[in-house]
Amino acid sequence: MLSHLARSVEASGFRLSVHGELGSTNDEALARARAGDPGRLWVVAERQTNGRGRLGRSWTSEPGNLFASLLLIDPAPLARAPELGFVASLALAIALRRLLDEDPALKIKWPNDILYKDAKIAGVLLESVTLGAGVGCVAGIGVNCATHPSDTLYPASDLGAIAGRALTPETVLAALAEDMAHWLAVWAQEGGFVLIRAEWLKRAGGLGEPIKVSRGEVATEGVFRGIDAAGRLILDGAAGEILIEAGDVFLGAQPARLS
């Protein structure tokens, strides 16, 4: 990582900790929280040996891609901590769209994956640790910059293949840190999540269209109507409205695979 990256991240109000190899940037950030770190810290690794995604899935961690975790201490009241996943995915989507010349084919898939033409290019994993009366929140972010895996639940792609030019982890993190600082500030305002939710929905993949949601052995179909004030997916199903707190979303062109 170059020194100009540290200056760029610091200009956005964060600190930066860079590692050649870690088991998991999320694990390192959580350990920092337990040790008393004040937060607003980006933990970045060139390679992970034990990267993970949502629902305990492994995250392929080849060099040349971005593996970063943002540690925040008490960013919001505990009941609102899950909102951070939407803040992070919105900031990530905006940063990546900017790097891709505002290409509208880049969308957010609920709850916090980033797709390009229905192929996954990035994701967010939100984790937390209780700290006395407070909480340490970690938003782990993985971006396929130069390569992408082939044996995945969804189709995948990478920024280099999409843009036709190299977009390095350093370039992506510099853009992401800037947008993350902005949207965290919006979130901190009174009624901030209302604004986050509105901007998130503007970039949501499959909105108003038929989708499938896999929850364990059950797949539910319906029309994606939006997200509620708690971030739950609103599905217009055959028997009426369904609110979904967790699951795998498959857009119209994607085959649903049960776990």
N, C-alpha and C positions, 0 to 999 in steps of 0.2 A: 504494500500500500504506500502511496506517495504522500509526502508531507502536505501537499496542497489539499489532499482529501481531509486530513485532520483539520486544517484551517477552515475548509468548507463546512464540515460538520459542526465545528465549534461556533462558526458564524450563525448557525441555526439554533444555537443555545444548548447543544449537547456536548458530551464528552465521547471519546472514542477509545476502545480497547481492541487492538488487532492481534490475531493469533494465526500462526501458520497452520496449526491443526488443533481441533478440539473434538471431544466426543460429540457435544451438542452445544451450540451457542445458547440455547434456552437454558440448559443445565448450568452453564457458566453464569449466566445472568441471574438465575435463581439463587445460586450459591453466593453471588455478590450481594444480593438483597439480604440473605440471612446473615451475612457478615457486616451489615450496616451501611452498605453503599447508599448514597443519597439519591441515586437515580438520575434520570435523563442521561443515560449511558447507552451507547451503541456497542454491542459486543459482536465482532466480526471475525470469521475464520475463513481461510482460503480453502480448507477442507474439513469435513466432519466425518468421524468414524461411526457415529451412532445417531445420525440425524433422524428426525421423526416428523410425521405430519399429523393431521387430524385422526382421531379414533385409533391412535396407537400405530398407525401405518408407518413404515420406514420411508425416509426421504432420501433419494439418491443424491450424493454429495460430491460430485466430481469437481475438481479444480476448474476455474474459469467461470463458475456460476457464483451468485451471491448468496451467502449464508450469514444472516444478521439477526440480532435480537435486540429490541429496545426495552430497557428496564425503566419503569416509572414507579415511584413510591407514592402511594395514596393519590392517584390521579383523579379520583372521584369517590363519592360515597360507595361503600362496599356493594350495595345493591345495584349500582350502575356500572360496576367494573366490566361486565360483559359487553357493554357498549364499545369498549376500546377496540374490539375486533372489527367493528364497522368503521370506526375512525381510521384504523390502520389500513384496511382494504380500500377505503376511499382514497386516502393519501397515496397508496401504492398505485392504484389505477390511474390517478391523475398524473403522477410522475412518469409512469410508463407510456401513457398516451402522448405526453409531451415529447418523450424521446422517440416516439414513432410518428411524429408530425401530426399529432391529434387524430390518428386513425380511429374512426368510430367503431371499427370491428373489434376493438378491445373492450371487453365487458367484465363486470363483476358477477360471479355466480355465487348465490347464497350458500353459506354465509360469508365467505371471504376468500374464494379462489378468484384468480384473474385468468380469463380466457381470451384467446384471439381466434376468431372464427371457430368457436367451440373446442379449441385445443388449449389445454391448461399450460400456462407459462409461469405462473407464480402462485404462491399460497401464503396464508397467515395462520399461525398456531398460537392461540392465546392460552397462557398458563399463569398461575398466581401462587403466592405463598403468604400465609398469615404471619404478620409481624406484630405481636402484641395486640394492640387495638387497631392496627392498620393493616395494609396489604401491599405487597410488592407485585406489580403486574408486569408480565413479559409478553411482548408481541414478537414472536419469532417469524421471520420473513425469509422465504426462499424464492429466488428468481432464476429461471433458466436463461442465462445470458448467452452462453456459447454452445451448450449441448442440452439434450433432453432425453429422459429414459423412454424406452419403448414398451416395457412390460408394466403398464399402469392401468388403473381402473378406468381412466378417461383418456382420450387422445391427448398428446402433449406436443409442444413445440418450444422454440427458444427465440430470443430476441434477434440473434444473428441471422437465423433463417428467415425471419419475418422482415427485418430491415434491410437485409442484403449487405450489411456492414457490421463491423465489430462494435458491440456495446458492452464495455467492460463492467465488472462489479463495482469498480471505483466510480465510474460515470453514473451508474444506477443509484448507488448509495448517496452520492452528492445530491442528485435530484430528489431522491426520496426524503432525505433529511430536511430539505427545504419545505417540501409539501407537508411532511409530518408535523413540523413545527407550526405551520399555519393552521392545520385542521385540529391539532390539539388545543390551540388557543381558541378556536371557534367552539369546540366542545366544552371548554371551561366556562364559557359564558352562560348566563341564565337562559334556559331553553335551547342550549347548544345542540342537543341531540336531535331536536326537531329539524334544524338546518342540516345536520349530518345525514339524517334519514332522507331528506328531500334530495340532497345531492347524490347520495348513494343510489337512490331509485332511478335517477336520470341515467345512470350507467349500468343498470341491472340487466343482465342477460335473461331472456325469456319472459320478461314482464308482459302480462296480458296474453300469454301463449300457453298451450298445453305443456306440462312438464310431468316428470315422474320423480317421486321421492322414495328412496329406499331407506327403510328403518328396520335393521335386522333382517328377518326373513320376509318382511312385508313390503310390498311396493304399492304406493298410492299414486293415482293419477288425478290430475285436475288442472285448472287454469291458475297460473301464478298471478295473484292480485296485488301483492306488495308485501311489506313487513309492518308489523304493528309497533306500538311505542316501546315494546320490550325487545324488538328485533326478531320476533318470531315470524316465520314465513306464513303468509295467508294464502291458503289453497282453496279454490272453489271446486269442491269435489262433487261426485254424483249425489251424495246425500246432504250437501250443503257446505258451509264454510268450515275449514279445518285449520287450526293453528298448530304449527309444527316447530318444536324447540330444537330438534337436532335430526340430522339425516343427510343422506347423499342425494343431491339434486342432479337429475339428468335432463338436459334440454331436449327439445323435440327430435334433433338429429342423433342424439346419443342413445346407445342401447343401455337399458337398465340392467345392472348386474347385482344380484343379491349377494350380501356378504355371507 
